[in-house]
Amino acid sequence: MAVLITAVAFISSHAGRAPAGNAIIAAIDADASAGQITYETALRYKLYTVLDLDRLPTKYRTLDSRPVKCGTPYVLEALAAAPSLSTSFQSELEAMADRPAADSIYTSPRGWFQIHYNLTGTNAVSATDADSSGRPDFIEKLALYFDSSWSHEVETLLWTRPPSDGTAGGDSLYDIYPTSLGLTYGITWPESPGPEPWSDYTSYIVVNKSFLGFPPNDDPDGDQAGAMKVTAAHEFNHACQLADNPLHLKVSESWCQELTATWMEDVVYDASNDNYNFLDDFFSVPAMSLFDNGDHKYGAFVFGEHIEETFGAPLMRDIWLRMRYATAVASIDSALMGEGSGFRSVFGQFGSWNYFTGSRDLGLHYQEGSAYPLMPVTRVESVYPITNRSGASLQAMSADYIEFLPDGTGRDVVELKFNGSGAVKWRATAQMLDSLGNLSSTAFALDSTTGDGAIHFGNFNHLAKVTLATANVNMTAATAGYTYSFRFLLRADCNDDGGLSIFDVLYLSDFIYANGPSPLPIWQVGDMNCSGDLDILDISLMIDYILKGGPAPCAPL
């Protein structure tokens, strides 16, 4: 295992569902941040959390906590950090990385996997054999679930098959070890360099020996089967990832590894929905970066869903092919540019989509959006005007939402301004929803230097609400804030000088009869009768209103 440590160090140069977050990991991180334990101790304790809870101090072990979705990130972090830590830590890590002992072996029906398991001892699986096959039902099901994962990921989606490990584990088949684990579904252990020029790695997988007591899911075969299925899809995807880009499987890119593997659960076993248990980790904190490497990354699998539903599942494969020689961010951006877009544009659209989930779902965005949690909004506005009010402070690749409700005054021609910090890149969209559930969206044309822009629209008083969806789309870590302003435009003020006079009448007449410029800043200010068009009747009503004190426009200030 000393070789492994050195090599991987180079890698680093719905109701009833479980509560969000892993309380044990959070407590360990909090103690490390407070200086109560060292980084090395925190790393050791995180490994105990996913490998052997009994080795944790009581203060952590007794916390009521949801299982960690995957132990692989903690293994990768430990392997990357080990050379700079104590020799005792390195020795302990080598022992942890040893393949578990097993007294029985079963080859999967498709001949891709060797399942190493125990019938006796603390690592024994259930011996139940309902079909009298001579093999535990648990092992037969596990083999089928891994076979299905290989078939879908490698044969259908064309992910790179994991390199052969030679005779490690007894033969060249990929090795799976159901065993006693801590509070996690499974772990993929990188093991040895493979033959490819991009430095692929062999690996093996350990999984929970029972999957009993895990969070509920929607699998038609029950919670245990659902947990087994998604673990097979998730951990095998990590094995495929290691076949492509170990040089970039850095701790800093754990977010990409895990959101991809968690998305793959939905691709291979769509009905299980175990990943719904982790959605709150993402949806409860819209201002948190997509690049965050905490529990947030598991709920962030919806970014993979957005890519799949917009461009097709093969694009995620394309991203990982590019990651053989590039970072995750660069690979995502280049793959999306190949589709005529880019990371920034797609994340802006992604942020807009994420508002329309749960009770806000309109059937226009995520296929399963009605089952996703609601994004919180920073503020609901209903008193106007608003001048330079602050929204949330947004991390790189995160979003924020402000709702604007009609105020009942009948005023309806609006100017909505966005003012972003020029230090980062922004996307902003106004999403108009009418009382019938019809949606229209207008993207802000933002100044590339200042990050500022404005949109104008009419009929505000006839809408249910307008939502400003804002995204910090910087591709490097940069947190920034923004402000917004909202005002009603003065109907009949066609030259936008803030007052009403004969010049407005002349301006509108010039537009209608002499091909002059449209009323400013939006043509609706000249629509005196709210007919949806500008004509001689609007001129007549404007003359009567401005010069003769006649009836007010259809929607006066």
GUVEX-255576 format. One line per field, with one value per residue (C-alpha): residue number from 0; x, y, z. Coordinates in pm, 1 decimal. Each point is the difference from the previous one (the first is absolute). Layout:
k: [NUM|...]
east: [X|...]
north: [Y|...]
up: [Z|...]
//
This chain:
k: [0|1|2|3|4|5|6|7|8|9|10|11|12|13|14|15|16|17|18|19|20|21|22|23|24|25|26|27|28|29|30|31|32|33|34|35|36|37|38|39|40|41|42|43|44|45|46|47|48|49|50|51|52|53|54|55|56|57|58|59|60|61|62|63|64|65|66|67|68|69|70|71|72|73|74|75|76|77|78|79|80|81|82|83|84|85|86|87|88|89|90|91|92|93|94|95|96|97|98|99|100|101|102|103|104|105|106|107|108|109|110|111|112|113|114|115|116|117|118|119|120|121|122|123|124|125|126|127|128|129|130|131|132|133|134|135|136|137|138|139|140|141|142|143|144|145|146|147|148|149|150|151|152|153|154|155|156|157|158|159|160|161|162|163|164|165|166|167|168|169|170|171|172|173|174|175|176|177|178|179|180|181|182|183|184|185|186|187|188|189|190|191|192|193|194|195|196|197|198|199|200|201|202|203|204|205|206|207|208|209|210|211|212|213|214|215|216|217|218|219|220|221|222|223|224|225|226|227|228|229|230|231|232|233|234|235|236|237|238|239|240|241|242|243|244|245|246|247|248|249|250|251|252|253|254|255|256|257|258|259|260|261|262|263|264|265|266|267|268|269|270|271|272|273|274|275|276|277|278|279|280|281|282|283|284|285|286|287|288|289|290|291|292|293|294|295|296|297|298|299|300|301|302|303|304|305|306|307|308|309|310|311|312|313|314|315|316|317|318|319|320|321|322|323|324|325|326|327|328|329|330|331|332|333|334|335|336|337|338|339|340|341|342|343|344|345|346|347|348|349|350|351|352|353|354|355|356|357|358|359|360|361|362|363|364|365|366|367|368|369|370|371|372|373|374|375|376|377|378|379|380|381|382|383|384|385|386|387|388|389|390|391|392|393|394|395|396|397|398|399|400|401|402|403|404|405|406|407|408|409|410|411|412|413|414|415|416|417|418|419|420|421|422|423|424|425|426|427|428|429|430|431|432|433|434|435|436|437|438|439|440|441|442|443|444|445|446|447|448|449|450|451|452|453|454|455|456|457|458|459|460|461|462|463|464|465|466|467|468|469|470|471|472|473|474|475|476|477|478|479|480|481|482|483|484|485|486|487|488|489|490|491|492|493|494|495|496|497|498|499|500|501|502|503|504|505|506|507|508|509|510|511|512|513|514|515|516|517|518|519|520|521|522|523|524|525|526|527|528|529|530|531|532|533|534|535|536|537|538|539|540|541|542|543|544|545|546|547|548|549|550|551|552|553|554|555|556]
east: [0.0|295.6|3.0|-368.5|46.7|284.6|-184.2|-326.0|185.6|97.4|-369.2|-50.9|348.8|-4009.1|-188.2|156.4|344.7|311.8|115.1|265.9|368.2|225.4|15.6|316.9|206.5|-136.3|101.2|348.5|44.2|-125.6|249.2|282.5|-96.7|-6.6|347.6|-124.5|143.0|271.2|-55.7|157.4|-230.3|-302.6|100.6|44.3|-340.6|-168.6|148.6|-129.6|-344.2|-17.6|203.3|-48.6|-221.6|114.7|338.6|-149.2|-3.3|-337.7|-82.6|-17.1|-112.7|-319.7|-120.7|-317.3|111.8|-103.0|246.6|276.0|-99.6|347.9|325.5|219.7|70.6|142.0|219.4|130.9|65.1|187.1|212.2|85.0|93.8|176.5|358.6|-3.3|-146.8|141.0|143.4|-257.2|-279.2|158.9|27.6|-360.7|-115.0|189.9|-182.8|-335.5|70.5|68.8|-264.9|-238.4|38.1|-279.4|-92.0|-220.4|-1.4|-276.3|43.3|-271.4|-227.7|155.9|348.9|116.6|21.8|134.4|-193.6|212.7|-213.7|-14.6|-247.7|142.5|145.5|-68.7|6.4|-248.7|-287.8|-348.9|-7.8|-364.9|-37.6|-367.3|55.8|207.9|278.7|273.3|98.1|-126.0|-273.2|186.0|307.3|-198.7|-189.5|315.7|163.9|-302.5|-1.7|368.7|-44.4|-281.3|217.8|284.6|-240.4|-155.0|311.1|257.5|-203.5|-277.9|159.1|352.3|182.1|353.8|9.0|222.8|349.1|73.8|159.9|186.7|-28.0|-78.8|-301.1|84.5|-77.3|-47.4|-370.0|-103.6|-20.4|-286.5|18.4|-319.4|124.9|-57.8|29.3|-62.1|-271.4|18.9|-138.6|331.9|358.1|208.5|369.0|258.6|277.3|262.0|95.0|-155.5|148.5|-138.3|202.2|-239.3|93.9|-314.7|-36.8|-128.5|-237.6|-227.3|-328.0|-119.0|-370.6|-219.4|-65.6|-374.6|-130.7|-249.9|-108.7|91.2|-223.2|-321.2|-21.1|-259.3|137.2|-279.1|206.0|30.7|240.1|278.1|-1.1|-14.4|305.5|188.1|-86.6|103.0|322.2|90.4|-65.4|176.9|314.7|45.9|-13.9|291.0|188.6|-66.5|108.8|330.5|42.9|-8.9|142.4|184.1|238.5|-297.7|-181.6|122.9|-166.8|-95.3|-203.7|-192.6|-312.1|22.3|77.2|-292.1|-267.3|80.3|-14.2|-320.8|-153.3|95.7|-217.4|-301.1|115.5|43.8|-274.1|-246.8|-276.1|210.6|29.2|229.3|180.9|-311.8|120.6|288.0|-182.9|-41.0|379.1|-14.0|-340.7|13.0|310.4|-34.4|281.0|250.8|244.1|-42.9|371.0|-66.9|142.4|-225.5|-335.7|-125.7|157.1|-239.6|-311.7|185.0|-59.5|-284.4|267.6|56.9|-375.8|-9.4|280.2|-166.3|-345.6|141.0|274.7|-35.0|176.1|301.5|120.5|93.0|216.9|160.7|83.9|185.0|192.1|127.1|96.0|279.2|210.9|-189.6|-168.4|-368.6|-91.7|192.0|-146.2|-358.8|49.1|160.9|-259.8|-283.0|166.3|-7.9|-378.5|-2.1|-17.7|245.1|20.5|-110.8|-304.8|-109.8|40.0|-211.6|-273.2|51.9|-57.4|-325.9|-114.8|64.0|-267.3|-270.2|-12.7|-244.1|-325.4|151.4|58.0|-170.1|93.1|244.6|330.8|114.0|-193.9|-13.5|-3.7|-326.9|175.0|293.7|6.6|-78.6|284.4|-25.9|-37.3|203.4|-285.1|-359.5|-65.9|-337.7|68.8|154.5|217.2|316.9|343.3|328.0|-117.0|249.5|-60.3|195.1|378.5|63.3|289.1|135.0|-257.0|-291.7|-337.1|-250.7|-369.9|-209.8|-378.1|-198.3|-377.2|-252.4|-86.9|-366.4|37.4|-50.5|348.3|145.5|288.7|320.4|372.5|197.4|370.8|276.5|332.2|265.7|351.2|226.3|259.7|-192.5|-215.4|-378.1|-316.4|-341.6|-345.8|-346.6|-257.0|-357.9|-282.3|-361.3|-307.4|-58.7|344.5|150.4|370.0|214.0|360.8|221.2|375.7|183.5|257.6|270.3|294.9|307.1|206.1|-241.4|-244.5|-292.7|-314.8|-371.5|-315.8|-337.7|-337.1|-368.0|-313.2|165.2|-333.5|-138.7|274.8|1.9|365.2|336.2|308.1|349.3|231.1|361.0|315.4|365.7|151.1|366.2|199.3|252.0|-75.2|-131.4|-279.9|-187.6|-324.0|-245.6|-276.5|-329.7|-239.0|-367.5|-208.4|-317.2|33.4|-226.1|-254.7|-11.8|358.7|111.1|332.5|83.4|81.1|-203.8|-281.5|-301.0|-21.8|-76.5|340.6|-126.4|-292.8|235.2|233.5|-280.6|-134.1|344.6|25.5|-340.7|1.7|363.7|184.6|162.9|148.0|-215.7|-115.2|267.5|108.1|-277.5|-280.2|-273.0|33.0|-182.0|-278.1|-257.9|-291.6|199.3|-109.0|336.8|71.7|81.2|-233.0|-188.2|-232.7|298.4|98.7|-356.4|-16.8|343.1|-103.2|-316.8|188.5|305.5|-138.8|-368.4|-1.2|-196.9|-21.5|317.3|169.0|-125.5|265.8|100.7|290.1]
north: [0.0|241.3|20.6|86.6|288.1|145.8|-37.8|149.7|286.2|99.6|17.2|271.9|201.9|-404.1|-50.1|-260.9|42.8|36.1|344.5|176.3|-19.4|-241.2|111.1|-194.3|143.3|347.2|-32.0|-119.4|291.3|245.7|-127.4|20.3|358.1|94.1|-144.8|-268.7|-277.2|1.6|-46.1|-345.9|-101.1|133.4|-196.5|-315.1|47.6|46.5|-329.5|-164.8|143.5|-182.7|-307.7|-82.9|210.4|-188.0|169.6|347.2|186.2|-23.8|368.9|-63.1|-360.0|69.9|275.7|-79.2|31.4|-84.9|-231.3|150.4|-52.0|-116.3|-56.0|43.2|374.2|-61.8|-280.0|219.4|286.9|-227.7|-153.1|345.3|139.2|-305.8|77.2|325.1|-156.5|-228.8|-343.4|-142.4|143.5|-144.3|-344.2|14.3|106.0|-287.6|-243.7|162.6|-35.9|-372.8|-202.7|-164.7|-372.3|-223.4|-367.3|-20.8|122.2|45.7|102.5|227.8|-143.0|220.6|-97.5|354.3|-10.0|-223.1|40.1|-86.0|-58.4|-170.3|-249.7|14.4|264.0|370.2|60.4|-275.3|78.9|-135.7|-370.3|17.1|-206.7|20.2|-139.9|-295.9|81.2|-75.9|368.4|275.0|205.2|316.5|-100.8|-102.5|329.5|200.3|-172.6|74.9|366.4|39.7|-179.8|239.4|295.3|-121.1|-67.0|346.0|202.8|-179.1|-164.9|259.2|328.8|-104.1|95.1|-136.5|-344.2|-25.5|-133.3|-359.1|-51.2|-308.3|-273.8|222.7|-159.7|-331.0|81.6|290.0|59.9|316.7|-71.7|91.2|-53.4|19.3|55.8|179.7|372.1|308.6|247.5|-18.2|-182.8|-91.3|97.4|-30.7|-47.2|99.0|-254.3|-8.3|193.1|-132.1|-19.7|316.7|314.7|211.2|-207.3|-198.1|-194.3|-341.0|-15.6|-220.5|69.6|-70.6|26.2|-28.3|-363.6|45.0|350.1|-32.5|311.1|233.3|294.0|-90.4|12.8|-65.8|-321.8|-245.1|-282.8|172.1|227.9|-258.3|-84.3|369.4|79.2|-293.2|103.3|362.5|-95.1|-231.3|276.1|265.9|-186.6|-164.8|345.5|95.8|-301.5|131.7|348.1|-144.1|-153.9|350.0|272.7|-87.0|289.3|229.3|-192.4|259.4|85.0|333.6|-179.7|-235.1|199.3|-119.0|-362.4|-30.4|193.1|-215.6|-330.4|103.1|106.8|-341.2|-163.7|164.4|-100.6|-368.8|-42.7|279.6|-139.1|-24.0|372.8|-55.1|317.5|198.5|-44.1|235.5|271.3|227.8|22.4|191.5|167.8|148.6|206.4|150.7|250.9|-281.8|-74.0|-297.4|-50.8|-61.9|-335.1|-63.7|-181.2|262.2|-197.5|-293.9|211.1|175.5|-308.9|209.3|181.7|-333.4|-30.3|344.7|-89.7|-331.7|149.9|290.6|-166.4|-376.3|-242.8|-57.0|353.9|-94.7|-272.9|256.7|217.1|-286.7|-88.5|356.8|-30.5|-239.3|305.5|296.6|118.8|-59.9|365.0|21.9|-331.7|101.6|332.7|-147.8|-278.3|253.8|232.7|-295.6|18.8|369.3|114.7|6.8|-61.8|354.1|3.1|-347.2|71.9|313.0|-212.3|-264.5|263.1|100.6|-360.9|-54.4|252.0|-210.3|-304.4|-138.8|198.7|244.1|-271.0|83.7|-316.9|202.2|-79.1|-309.0|-316.1|-77.4|362.0|-26.5|-237.1|235.3|245.7|368.0|245.9|272.4|357.8|279.1|251.6|49.5|356.3|173.8|365.7|214.9|173.3|-179.3|151.9|-193.0|-263.3|-278.5|-361.4|-291.4|-23.8|-275.2|-241.9|-104.2|-201.4|60.6|174.0|226.6|79.3|313.9|-0.2|310.2|1.5|244.0|274.1|39.9|361.2|-78.6|121.6|-245.8|130.5|-90.6|59.5|-268.1|64.5|-240.0|132.2|-266.2|29.5|46.1|-227.8|-315.3|-127.2|-0.5|-135.1|146.5|-92.4|141.7|-279.8|121.9|-226.7|88.8|-110.3|-288.4|-148.2|120.5|80.3|237.2|91.7|290.5|-13.4|318.9|127.0|75.8|227.5|-224.0|246.5|130.9|-289.4|243.6|-22.2|74.9|-143.3|158.7|-166.5|80.1|-159.1|-54.0|47.6|-297.0|-240.3|-231.1|88.9|70.5|-179.1|134.8|-302.8|107.0|-210.4|69.4|-194.0|56.8|-312.5|71.7|41.6|354.9|110.9|317.3|185.1|186.4|256.9|43.8|286.8|0.8|295.6|63.1|199.5|300.3|-86.2|264.4|112.0|-108.0|184.6|-131.1|342.9|-54.0|237.5|29.7|267.9|74.9|-144.9|-346.0|41.1|106.4|-290.5|-256.9|164.0|-7.4|-371.6|-87.2|223.4|80.4|-321.2|171.5|-175.3|-216.1|141.7|-29.8|-218.6|-233.6|48.8|-79.4|344.0|137.2|-258.7|227.3|-243.2|-319.8|-144.9|-159.2|228.7|364.5|192.6|325.1|-74.8|6.8|343.1|124.6|-128.5|145.6|345.8|-14.3|-113.8|227.9|312.9|-2.4|-175.7|-292.3|-357.0|-161.6|-278.5|-354.7|-68.2|335.7|63.5]
up: [0.0|27.0|-379.8|-1.3|242.4|-203.6|-329.7|114.3|168.4|-353.2|-80.6|253.7|-133.8|684.8|332.2|219.1|-147.2|207.8|116.0|-203.0|82.7|181.7|362.4|82.4|-284.1|77.4|366.2|-92.4|-241.5|262.6|258.3|-252.8|-93.9|368.0|51.6|237.6|-218.9|-265.8|-372.1|23.7|284.0|-186.7|-308.3|205.9|164.1|-338.2|-114.8|317.0|-79.1|-332.0|95.2|367.8|225.9|310.3|-28.7|26.6|332.0|170.6|-54.4|-374.4|-7.6|194.2|-230.3|-192.8|-359.0|-351.5|-178.6|-210.6|-362.1|-98.4|186.6|-307.5|47.2|348.0|-129.7|-282.0|239.7|237.8|-275.9|-132.9|340.8|142.0|-115.6|197.3|313.5|268.9|-65.6|240.0|-215.3|-313.6|160.3|115.9|-346.1|-162.3|227.6|-81.8|-373.2|16.5|-179.2|247.2|64.7|-132.0|30.1|-312.1|-360.6|-256.3|-364.5|-133.4|-272.9|-271.7|110.0|76.0|379.5|270.5|324.2|305.7|308.6|338.9|140.4|352.4|228.4|43.9|-374.3|-82.7|-234.6|56.1|-87.9|-113.2|-318.2|-94.7|-347.2|132.1|-244.1|247.0|9.3|232.6|-164.0|100.1|-202.3|-307.2|0.1|54.1|-298.1|-220.0|103.0|-80.2|-332.6|-90.6|96.7|-222.9|-287.6|17.9|71.9|-217.0|-274.8|-43.8|104.4|-104.1|318.7|15.8|157.0|307.9|-82.4|96.5|339.0|-125.8|258.3|297.6|163.6|-166.4|-364.5|-240.5|75.1|181.7|372.5|235.8|376.8|209.0|352.6|328.3|-62.0|202.1|-87.8|-380.2|-302.8|-159.2|-86.6|-316.2|81.3|-265.3|-1.1|-277.2|-315.8|-321.4|-350.2|-162.1|-72.3|207.5|309.1|61.1|324.3|102.2|291.1|203.6|180.7|353.0|75.9|305.7|84.3|62.9|-94.0|282.9|186.8|-284.1|-98.9|-182.3|-377.2|-269.2|-146.2|-89.8|151.5|335.9|183.8|36.5|-369.4|-89.2|211.0|-151.0|-355.3|29.9|176.8|-288.0|-253.8|208.7|99.8|-338.4|-153.4|225.8|-137.5|-352.3|107.6|121.9|-343.4|-149.7|216.5|323.4|-56.2|56.6|272.2|245.7|326.3|-157.5|-268.6|224.6|-92.4|-361.5|85.5|239.9|-187.3|-305.2|188.8|179.7|-331.7|-139.8|265.7|-162.8|-348.1|81.7|263.5|-65.0|222.3|316.2|74.4|293.5|-103.8|94.9|359.8|-81.0|-195.1|302.4|22.8|-328.1|-14.9|351.2|-83.0|-350.3|68.7|61.0|-280.7|-228.0|76.6|370.1|110.5|299.5|7.4|-248.2|-286.6|37.4|-49.7|-282.8|-216.4|-144.4|-202.2|-176.5|-43.7|-158.3|-240.5|-88.6|-57.7|-201.1|-205.0|59.1|234.6|-232.1|67.1|356.7|-148.4|-230.1|299.9|168.3|-315.0|-5.5|365.7|-93.7|-74.3|145.0|316.7|68.4|-58.3|-327.4|-116.4|75.1|-175.4|-312.0|-27.9|24.4|-249.0|-237.1|38.3|-86.1|359.8|291.5|374.7|90.8|-225.3|102.1|370.2|-40.2|-157.4|270.5|267.0|-168.4|-16.4|369.7|95.3|-170.6|224.7|256.6|2.4|-253.4|-260.6|-329.0|-188.6|-212.1|166.8|193.8|-78.0|372.3|112.3|191.6|243.5|62.1|293.5|-41.4|-33.5|265.8|-123.0|155.5|-4.8|-116.5|-115.7|-23.0|83.7|-270.9|-110.2|110.9|-44.7|22.6|246.0|72.3|-89.4|143.4|-4.3|-253.6|-21.7|-339.8|-195.6|235.7|-27.4|172.2|-43.4|59.0|-52.9|-104.3|55.5|-153.3|247.9|-99.2|-115.9|-366.9|-93.4|-245.9|-214.5|179.6|-8.3|188.7|41.5|98.0|127.5|43.2|129.4|-300.2|161.4|-96.4|-285.2|35.5|-155.3|87.1|-126.4|68.9|5.7|-49.7|112.7|-73.2|192.6|-240.9|60.6|-327.9|23.2|-202.9|70.4|-94.6|47.1|95.2|-247.3|256.1|-59.9|-15.6|204.4|261.9|25.2|-27.4|-209.8|-12.6|-149.7|-56.7|-24.1|10.2|149.0|339.2|172.1|-194.7|107.9|299.6|69.7|-153.8|130.3|-40.6|-26.9|43.8|-34.1|72.9|-290.0|72.4|-82.2|275.1|369.1|44.1|231.3|-90.4|61.4|-218.7|27.7|-180.1|-64.4|-100.4|-118.8|-191.5|-318.4|-58.8|-266.4|-273.3|77.6|-345.5|6.3|350.4|145.0|316.8|-92.0|-229.8|-267.4|-363.2|-82.9|96.7|-239.6|-276.6|81.2|-30.9|-316.7|-155.7|76.9|-144.1|-309.2|-80.0|86.8|299.0|304.7|223.9|334.5|271.1|163.5|-109.6|-253.5|255.8|161.9|-306.8|11.5|158.0|-22.6|67.8|-334.2|-63.0|-296.4|-76.3|-230.4|-50.4|289.4|238.2|-138.1|47.7|358.5|76.5|-127.4|203.5|312.7|-16.0|-158.9|99.2|337.6|-134.5|132.9|127.4|-198.5|44.2|265.9|153.4|238.2]
//
